[in-house]
Amino acid sequence: MSTLIHGGTVVPGTGNTVVESGAVILRHGRVSDVLERWDREHAFDGEVIDASGCVVMPGLINSHVHGVTPGPLMPSGAPALPDAEWLANLDRHLLAGTTTVLNLCGFCTMDHVREADRRHAVHVRGATTHLPEAERAARLADGRGLPAQSGHSTVEKMLNDGAIAIGELGGGQTLGGGGQDLSYIPRAIERASGVCVHSVQARRMKEAVLGRFIDPDACDMAELRAAAAEAGLEGRIDLVELRNIIADSVLPSIEPALNGIREGVQAAARFGVPAILHSAAATARVMRGLMDGTPLITTGASTARVIASHANHPSHTPAEALALARLGRDHGWSAEVSVFDLLHRKQTVTTREHWDVLLQEPGLVEVLATDYGHEGHHDELISAVQDVAEHGYRSLAGAVAMATSAVTGLIPGIAPNGGRIEAGRDADVVVASAEDFRNVRFVFVGGVCVVRDGRLTPAARR
């Protein structure tokens, strides 16, 4: 099977190269050649795609996703999504040009990961959080998707079975963040009052009870009264009862979740794999402590890389996010920023200020990712690439690298032969409109067309 893609702006993913009106030849699942131009008069023994007006880039690599396997969901070990839902999540990634994802629902087994990888064209990779304290936090926050017996697996077993990283260490569900705002707090309040509250209302009430840094001594009953009235709870539930409901939903998992972060970073040092941890206001103190104690975490000849995920988390102030990312850089940590839904959908994250303040500082952020939007609907990774380039935070070549080759450099094993359009590399290639990258015309995985004219082909699912 051979394909010629010509006439588009080829961005190979190296971080410093763009080939205007270039050509890419795919043969037998690999990139056969990258040419500066193709003479239209020449015959070609395969499919020919005119990519004029398009950008041709490597298949994007998303290092922070959830809900893409039939295993336990999120760091809280919630019940698995139905097959139709996790497959639909993978469909959305693929339609937006992402060909490799790292599942950070760390209580999945590698059998779950392999099943997802087998059933969908997207390459699905696995991480692990099979740590005693992380599991205790999950069971206190939810745990309904976990096996009945604790300690059913370990990080070491998972790594030996093919996991490539430790993460996500901590999460909004176990650390009083967005997962609590979206699911657990509203559910608890509805059980007690019959009133369904929105995540924004839940967050305001949570911060009235516990503050931004999840401190039981930070309770402001006057603010809670105002927030409860705004949420339609006045006269439906006693204020003290409401305070206790919120505290009981959030607090039990906090300490073990923070301990799980420490466990995970220590395990990363021991096994020489990346640790991916949840950056947020609730974890900032632990992150600083780990940074101070581990300028660079090394084990023999290996260096364990620590990645602060979504360094632009909105629970920080922009100034806090910037200071923490700078401190991490000074201690050898890497920063990932997540697009959430801050560019287009704007349902859960409505400000881009954190995003901008981190990206405008050269060298502070290494990679782009998405995390998980409400019910899987976050902004596309490819739209993040375009935004970074259009705002001048990186060149087009540099922006594409942040979602391709930079990820492979940061997380060995995620796409060993991907991330670049070079002869001999895997033929994972995306053709998208140069005007709006979200208009993805073609996606190839292993040289097979899985998206054509913006629609999935039968080869997308297996």
Sequence and secondary structure as in RCSB ss.txt:
>XXXX:A:sequence
MSTLIHGGTVVPGTGNTVVESGAVILRHGRVSDVLERWDREHAFDGEVIDASGCVVMPGLINSHVHGVTPGPLMP
SGAPALPDAEWLANLDRHLLAGTTTVLNLCGFCTMDHVREADRRHAVHVRGATTHLPEAERAARLADGRGLPAQS
GHSTVEKMLNDGAIAIGELGGGQTLGGGGQDLSYIPRAIERASGVCVHSVQARRMKEAVLGRFIDPDACDMAELR
AAAAEAGLEGRIDLVELRNIIADSVLPSIEPALNGIREGVQAAARFGVPAILHSAAATARVMRGLMDGTPLITTG
ASTARVIASHANHPSHTPAEALALARLGRDHGWSAEVSVFDLLHRKQTVTTREHWDVLLQEPGLVEVLATDYGHE
GHHDELISAVQDVAEHGYRSLAGAVAMATSAVTGLIPGIAPNGGRIEAGRDADVVVASAEDFRNVRFVFVGGVCV
VRDGRLTPAARR
>XXXX:A:secstr
 EEEEEEEEE  SSSS  EEEEEEEEETTEEEEEES   TTS  SSEEEE TTEEEEE EEEEEE S SSS BTT
TTB    HHHHHHHHHHHHHTTEEEEEE  TTS HHHHHHHHHHBSSEEEEEE   HHHHHHHHHH  TTS SST
TS  HHHHHHTT  EEEEES TTTTTSHHIIIIIHHHHHHHHHS    HHHHHHHHHHHHTTTT GGG  HHHHH
HHHHHTT TTTS HHHHHHHHHHHHGGGHHHHHHHHHHHHHHHHHHT  EEEE SGGGHHHHHHHHHH SSEEET
TEEE EEEETTT TTS HHHHHHHHHHHHHTT EEEEE TTTTTT SS    HHHHHHHTSTTS  EEE    GG
G    HHHHHHHHHHTTSS HHHHHHTTTHHHHHHSTTSSTT SS  TTSB  EEEEESS TTSEEEEEETTEEE
EETTEE GGGB 
